[in-house]
Amino acid sequence: MKIAAFVLHGVPAVGLVSADQQSVQPFALSAEAAASGALCIVEIQARGDALPALLAPVPLSQVRLTAPLPHPRRNIFCVGKNYFAHAKEFAGSGFDTSAKAGGDVPSVPIIFSKVPESVVGTGDFIEMPVGISDAIDYEAELAVIIGKGGKGIKAGDALQHVWGYTIVNDVTSRDWQNRHLQWHMGKSFDTFCPMGPWLASADECDGANTGVRCWVNGELRQDARTTDLIFNIPTLIETLSAGITLYPGDIIATGTPAGVGIGFKPPQYLKAGDVVRIEIDGIGQIENTVR
């Protein structure tokens, strides 16, 4: 199933997207629950409770989609340099402060985070931080949504803890990423985490083998499969949960393929008016304009 968060007649709602993706059936939820987006549904299912009743379907054309998790409970976990080609691409860019001699491909997952306030939905603007940075890049990523929480989760059990997936654009200020010798601030600017268009349950998307593509102004820039991940999803969950308790609704962005702006000579950074579209098989697509 696909669970969308949206605004209908000015009121937040959460609903079940139809198989043909032409309509959505709102769940009968309180205003407080609906304001949390699809998180309330993930938490209900993590408890083993029955889903709320469904109301009459509404055409998707009559609603405004928001990020499926518009207010994540905490920072989004992110993974750096997790596709082989991108690891080499980034290590050779001159902007990778994590690269060491012979260390283009990491030996353990590189984990950083983005603040919850960076999240926006499909159709929202990516805001250029004028006077702050002019080296803004795109990164198409498959994001894992945790269902059943836990700590010390073993890789062999990890997929039992996955509710499903969504799309994330890990927008990045490359000059801040380089200047501050860490990735958190340059990844966490307002609007730097477009997410959506909805959550797709694990039976809808094969996270181990799905296509990830990104276009900028109609030009295909990124095109890879998650079979190319250096550290697969079970390994990422095992690594994170070794010392951190994971909770329902936690988000893990699994890394981006080669083809980001920094990989071009010269770099092809985003500029006002650019349109970034990301598509992942089994989920759908998001599109955001830069301004």
N, C-alpha and C positions, 0 to 999 in steps of 0.2 A: 504494500500500500504506500501511497504518497500522502504526506500530511503537510498542508500549507497553512501559513499564518497570513492574514490579510485584513484589510479594512473594508467594511461593508456599511455604507450609509454613515460613515464617520466613526464607526465603532469597531474595535479590534475583534477578530474572530479567528477560529481555528477550524479546519475542515478536512474532509477526505476528498482527494482529487479523483475524478472519474478516470476510468481506464483509458479513455480517448483524450484525456486532458483538456476537455472542453468545459467542464463544470466542476463545482466543488460543493460538497454537502457540509454545512457547518455542524459542529458538535454542539449539543446543549450544554454550555459551560457558563460559569459565573464570569462577570467582567474581570475579576481578579485573575482567574485561571487563564482566560483568553489573552490577557495582557502579557503572559509569559510565553506566548506562541506555542509551538509544538512541544515545548518542554513538558507541559502538563500531560500530554498524551504519553510521552516517553516514561514519565514517572508513574502514571497509572498502570502501564503495562509492566514496568519493573516490579511493581507491588503485586502483580498478578490479578489486579482488579479488572472488571468489565469496562469496556469503553462506554462513554456517555452516549445517549441517544443521538441519532442523526436527524437534522431538520431537512426541509425541502432543498433540493439542489439549486444552485445559483450559477449562471454562466460566468466563467472566469473572466470574460470580457467586461463584466460589471463590477469587478472587485479590484482593489489595488494590493498586489502582493507586497508583503514586507519580508524581511529576513525571517526564515522559519524559527530561528532562535534569536529574537531581536534584542534580548537582554541576557546574554549568557551569564550563568551564576558566577563564573570566574574567568580568568584569562584563557584564551584559546591556546592549547598546546600546538606547537609547530615544529616541523622537522626540516633542517637545512641539508642541502646537498644530498638528496636521497634518490636521485636517478643518476646512473653512471655517466651518461653523456653530459648532464648538467653539472655534475661535480667537476668534471674536467673543464667545461666551459667557464664556470665561475672561478675556479682556481687560476685560470689563465687570464682573467679579466683585470687583475691588479687591484680588485676591490675586496678580495677574500682574505680577511684577517685571520681566518681559521686555518688557512693552508700553510703547511710546513713542507720542507724538502721531502719529496716522495709521498706526501700526504694528501694528494688531490682527492682520492676517494677515502672517506672517513672509515675508521676501524670500528667505531661505535656510533650510535645515532647522535646527531647534533640537535639538541632540543633548545628552543627559545619560546617566547610567547608574545601574543598580541593582546592588548587590553580589550575588554568587552565593548567599550565605547567606540571602538573602531568599526563595529559591524553596521552595515547598511544592506538593503535588499536589492534585488534586481530592478533595474530602472532608475535607481537613485544615482546621484552624481558622485564621482570620485573628485574630491575637491583638491585642486592644486594649492599647496601651501606657499602662496606668493611671498617672495622675499625671504623664505625659509629654505626652500630646496627647489632645484630645477632638474633633478636627476631622478625622476619618478618612473618606476618600472612595474610591470605586471608579472604575475606568477599564477598560472592555472593549477589548481590542486584539488584532489579528491580528499574530502574530510570525513573522518569516521565519527559517528555519534555513539557514545557509550549508552548501553541500555542498563544491564545489571552492573552495579558498581562492585568495587572490591579492591583489595590490596594483595600484593604478592601473587598476581595472576600469572600462571605459567602459559607459555606460548601455545601449548597444546590445547588449552582451555579458552584461549583468548577470544575466539570468534563467538563463543557463547555469551560474551559480554558486549557484543556489538549489536546495537539496535538497528543501525543502518548508516546511510551516507548522505552527504550533500556536497555542493560545489562551493569552493572558496577561492577568491582572488586575493592572494597574499601580496597586496600592493606594497611597494618598498621604496623608501628614499635611499638611494644608493650612496649619496655623499654622506648622509648621517650614519649609515651602516658602516662606512669606512672610517669616518672621522672619530667616532666614539668607541671604536674597537669592540663593539657588541651589536646585537641586532634588534634589541627590544624597542628602542625609541624610534628608529627609522622604519619599523614595521607597524607602529601603533598610532600613527597620526589619525585624526578624525577621518572617517570614511575609507580607511585603508583596508577594510575587510568586507568587500561585497560577498554576500552569501545567499544561496538559494538554488533554484527558485522555491524549493520545498525540501523536506526530508523524504528520502526513499528508503523503505525498510530493506533489511539485508537480503530478502528473497527477490527484490527487484533489481539489485545491482550486484554483480560479482566483483567485489573489491579487489580480489586477487588478479583479475584479468579483465580490465575494462579500458576503454579508450578515453584519453584525455586530450582535448584539442582547444586551441585558443587562436582567435583571429583579432587583429587590430586593423580597423577600417577595411574589413573584408579580406585582408591578407592573412593566410594561414601562417602563424608563427611557431606554434607548438603542436606536436602531434606524436603521441607516445601511448604506450600501454602500461598498466601498473605491474605487469610482469617484469618491467625494467627497474622496479624499485630495488635499491641496495638492501634496505631493511624492510621486510614485509610487515603487514599490519599486526600479526601476532607478536612479532619481535618488538615492535613499537609499544604495544600494550604491556608486554612483559617488562620492558625497560622502564616505562613510566610508573607502573604500579608497584615496582620493587620497593620504593620508599614513599610513594604518594598514593593515598586512597583516591580511587576514581569514583565518580558519582554519575548517576543517570543524567544524560544531557551534556556531559563533558564532550568537548570537541577536540579532535586530533587531526590537524592538517598534515597530510603525509608527504609533502614536498612537491616540487615542480619539475617538469621535464626541461630539456634543452630548448632553446629558442627565445629566451627572455631578452629584453632590450640590451642588457649589459653584454650579451654575447656577440653583438654585432661590432664591426669595425668600420666607422666609429659607432658607439652605442646609439641605439634608437630608443630614446626615452619618450614617455608619453607627453603629449602637449594638449592644451585646451582644444576641445572639439573632437578629439580622438574617441572612437567607440571600441570598447573591448568586449568581445563575446567569447564565453567559455562554454564548452559542451562536454558532458561526460555521459557515456552510454549507460543506460539504465536509470539515469536521473533526469536529465533535461538540459536546459541551458540558462545562463544568466547573461545579461547585457547591461553595461554601464558606460555612460559618457563622461569624459573628463571635462571639468570646467575650472 
